[in-house]
């Protein structure tokens, strides 16, 4: 449900999101806008106008009871803009979002710290010998 919510919200399809059972009547957010359904819809429409046709690729979903945490890559419509790594923290009640928080960081393309964590081959390139040598599992 969290991944579906993000894909609809990120794609700017506010009407589809409002038709879904995911959109809450009211909820808790980071305080950027009012915690009600209309304010969320307005914020999503405004975000889509500023950065249309972006995609959200959910890479990981962690669930613990009513809490769901997603780790995603947001690609922007302008290829000159770097993608953004985003963590969303959801709390659900009766299959509806009642709390939503997010943290994002733009990926730096030429960073000495490689930002290819979203590349499936990344894990294969890691050197785990230091972990294995110390008995850490």
Helices and strands as residue ranges (DSSP letters): H 2-10, H 14-19, H 37-50, E 55-64, E 67-75, E 84-93, E 96-106, G 116-118, H 122-125, H 129-133
